[in-house]
């Protein structure tokens, strides 16, 4: 449970940084509390997508991952972010990623920030 909470908070922080840095990733809301709740819900969706869908996509794209020496992971991360944006839109959450290349940049930012935040929060 502690690990799940740490990963969710790290994802929420990483998503917040991506929203702040990249203009085509939008998080809208009435006030800061609404935005924070939306961010936590999107982080939960992102975590579920990365837990269930991402391993299947990585397994199916294993030849491309080997051929590109792992760089195809950037494309997979972008697709997971776009899927998260679509699910959030279907759930009527105010989170949107506009376009594939925005998702690639957002996936890169989220990966780096999430890793750094997880490392900082996971100190025993």
matplotlib code that plots the C-alpha trace (Angstrom):
import matplotlib.pyplot as plt

x = [0.0, 2.9, 4.5, 1.2, 0.7, 4.3, 3.9, 0.6, 2.0, 5.1, 2.9, 0.7, 3.8, 5.2, 1.9, 1.8, 5.3, 4.3, 1.2, 3.3, 6.1, 4.2, 1.5, -0.4, -1.0, -4.0, -5.5, -8.5, -10.7, -12.7, -10.2, -6.9, -8.7, -10.6, -7.4, -5.6, -8.4, -8.4, -4.6, -4.8, -7.6, -5.6, -2.5, -4.5, -5.7, -2.1, -0.9, -3.6, -2.8, 0.9, 0.3, -2.1, -1.7, 2.0, 3.4, 1.3, 2.3, 6.0, 5.7, 4.1, 6.6, 9.6, 11.2, 11.0, 12.4, 15.4, 15.8, 15.8, 17.8, 15.0, 14.1, 10.7, 9.9, 9.4, 6.6, 5.1, 5.1, 3.5, 0.8, 0.1, -0.2, -2.6, -4.6, -4.7, -5.9, -8.7, -9.8, -9.8, -11.9, -14.4, -14.5, -15.3, -12.0, -10.5, -7.1, -6.1, -3.0, -3.0, -1.2, 1.4, 4.5, 3.2, 2.6, 6.2, 7.6, 5.1, 6.0, 9.7, 9.1, 6.8, 9.2, 12.1, 10.2, 8.3, 11.6, 13.2, 10.2, 9.9, 13.5, 13.1, 9.9, 10.9, 13.6, 13.3]
y = [0.0, 2.3, 1.7, 2.3, 5.6, 6.7, 5.9, 7.7, 10.8, 10.6, 10.3, 13.2, 15.4, 14.4, 15.1, 18.5, 19.3, 18.2, 20.4, 23.3, 22.9, 21.9, 24.2, 21.6, 19.4, 21.0, 20.6, 22.9, 23.3, 25.8, 26.2, 24.7, 22.0, 20.9, 20.8, 18.8, 16.3, 15.9, 15.5, 12.7, 10.9, 11.3, 9.9, 6.9, 6.3, 6.7, 4.2, 1.6, 2.1, 1.7, -1.4, -3.2, -2.0, -1.0, -4.5, -6.0, -3.3, -3.8, -7.5, -7.1, -4.5, -6.4, -6.7, -2.9, -2.3, -4.5, -3.0, 0.6, -0.2, 0.8, 4.1, 2.8, 3.1, 6.8, 6.0, 3.5, 6.1, 8.6, 6.1, 5.5, 9.2, 9.6, 6.6, 8.2, 11.5, 9.6, 7.8, 11.0, 12.6, 9.7, 10.0, 13.8, 14.8, 18.0, 16.6, 16.7, 16.0, 17.6, 15.5, 12.7, 14.8, 16.6, 13.2, 12.1, 15.2, 14.8, 11.1, 12.0, 14.7, 12.5, 9.5, 11.7, 13.5, 10.4, 8.5, 11.3, 11.8, 8.1, 8.0, 11.0, 9.7, 6.1, 6.6, 4.2]
z = [0.0, 0.8, -2.6, -4.4, -2.6, -3.3, -7.0, -7.2, -5.6, -7.8, -10.9, -9.7, -9.2, -12.6, -14.4, -12.6, -13.9, -17.4, -17.3, -16.1, -18.7, -21.8, -23.1, -25.1, -22.0, -20.3, -16.8, -16.2, -13.2, -11.2, -8.4, -7.1, -5.0, -8.1, -10.1, -7.4, -7.2, -11.0, -11.0, -8.4, -10.4, -13.6, -11.7, -10.7, -14.2, -15.5, -12.9, -13.9, -17.6, -16.9, -14.8, -17.1, -20.7, -20.9, -20.2, -22.9, -25.4, -24.5, -25.0, -28.4, -29.5, -28.2, -31.6, -32.1, -28.7, -29.5, -32.9, -31.7, -28.6, -26.3, -27.9, -28.9, -25.2, -25.8, -28.3, -25.8, -23.1, -25.4, -26.3, -22.6, -22.0, -24.9, -23.6, -20.2, -21.8, -23.6, -20.5, -18.5, -21.3, -21.2, -17.4, -17.8, -16.1, -17.3, -18.5, -22.2, -24.2, -27.7, -30.2, -30.5, -30.3, -27.3, -25.7, -26.6, -24.8, -22.0, -21.6, -21.4, -18.7, -16.7, -16.8, -15.6, -12.9, -11.7, -11.3, -9.4, -7.2, -6.5, -5.5, -3.2, -1.6, -1.2, 1.4, 4.3]

ax = plt.figure().add_subplot(projection="3d")
ax.plot(x, y, z, "-o")
ax.set_aspect("equal")
plt.show()
